[in-house]
Amino acid sequence: MPSLHLSRIRRWLLSSPPIEWAIQQLRKLLIGALRQGPVPQHVAFVMDGNRRFARTHQIETVEGHNLGFEALARILEVCYLSGVKVVTIYAFSIENFKRSKYEVDALMDMAKVKLSQLSQHGDLLDRYGARIRVLGQRELVKPDVLVAVDQAVAVTRKNNRAILNVCFPYTSRDEITTAVRETVVEYSRPLPELSRPFSEARIRNTIRSRQVPSTTSDQPVPSTSDPEDSASSSTTLHPESSPMEGSSTPKPKSFRDPENITASTIDEHLYTAGNPPLDLLVRTSGVERLSDFMLWQCHQQTDVFFLDCLWPEFDLWHFLPVLLEWQWRRKTLGRVNAMRSGSNLDMFRKGR
């Protein structure tokens, strides 16, 4: 891996005006080509490798996290330019509170600074109409950091073309537990009682009286109703005055049927409720595990990529092959589904 000095020299060369202009034009050309094919609507990133990058280049851990934030800004621009609607990032795990107090405090302070920068100088988010949503356990965050969180959310609230989900602090198990708890609370709440201005007994009595032949209308009709029906002999419908009005017996309460709870019910109570299904999940640093991130949202059509580069190194040139392979897989899946649909149609026609 090149040293930090070589990386700085490379960045200095790439920042020269002619080379920077050429790279910008190439980026626009490549991103324009990507937009011609299917584009993932929801992409998630596990931004792993900041500490390892800092150790490898012999710099402070906090500086590694700062470089990771710069990488995030680059990737957000690529995603929104490509047409991605929702980006979800794993910014801080609840498990990270087990790290040293120095590093936790530094990460919290950096989050406060970066969120403030996004809200005060959020030209990137405003340019692409992206609003910030912070997902996680707010009660675990320090009050001064919460102020920056709320400010960033408030400033970008009117943006409605894209979303940036910041999971902070978050674990998927905690999200699922919260969703199940809220579902239980919802299904334990009694349903509102429906007003019944007419009793079933009176309606039944009226229908019976109207079914009597007209020839016998002059003779009294013997009552065949039960004691409840005898509360009224009128043949017209009137609002019910219950004979049990003075009774203190409470009516049984009705609840939602728990048999109606489905996966969609849990989806409606997740932090990501209302977002498109997760199409693509990317983790850097070469570690091949999800680390308690988006476990529920990963479904049978979610493509997961584990990359060997560290997060501060992640840029368009690492992300481009991932997007191209995702597009190839989607096109292949579309062809397979089309072939299956065609064969099923042929079998149906032959069966007829």
Number of C-alpha atoms within 10 A of each C-alpha: 7 8 10 15 10 11 14 11 11 11 11 10 13 15 13 10 10 11 12 13 13 11 14 12 12 12 15 14 11 14 18 14 11 18 13 9 13 16 20 22 20 21 23 21 21 22 23 22 23 24 20 16 25 19 13 13 16 12 13 13 17 16 15 21 24 18 16 23 20 15 18 19 14 15 18 20 16 19 22 22 16 22 20 20 23 24 25 23 21 23 20 21 18 17 12 13 14 10 10 10 10 8 15 15 14 15 19 17 15 18 21 20 14 17 22 19 14 22 22 12 11 17 12 15 23 19 11 19 18 25 23 25 22 21 21 21 16 15 9 13 15 13 11 11 19 15 15 20 24 16 17 24 18 14 16 20 15 12 16 13 16 20 24 19 22 19 23 23 21 25 22 22 14 14 23 19 13 17 19 17 13 16 17 13 10 13 15 14 12 12 12 9 9 6 6 9 11 14 16 13 18 24 15 12 22 17 13 14 16 11 8 11 8 8 7 9 11 7 7 7 10 6 12 10 15 10 9 13 18 14 15 16 13 12 14 12 14 13 10 15 12 12 9 8 8 7 8 7 8 6 7 7 10 12 13 13 9 11 6 9 13 9 9 9 13 19 18 14 18 21 19 18 12 10 16 14 18 23 20 21 22 19 25 23 21 14 13 13 11 15 15 17 22 23 14 16 16 16 12 7 13 17 18 19 16 17 18 15 17 19 28 25 19 21 18 19 10 14 15 15 11 19 19 15 12 21 17 14 14 18 14 12 13 12 12 12 12 12 12 12 12 12 12 12 12 12 11 10 9 8 7 6
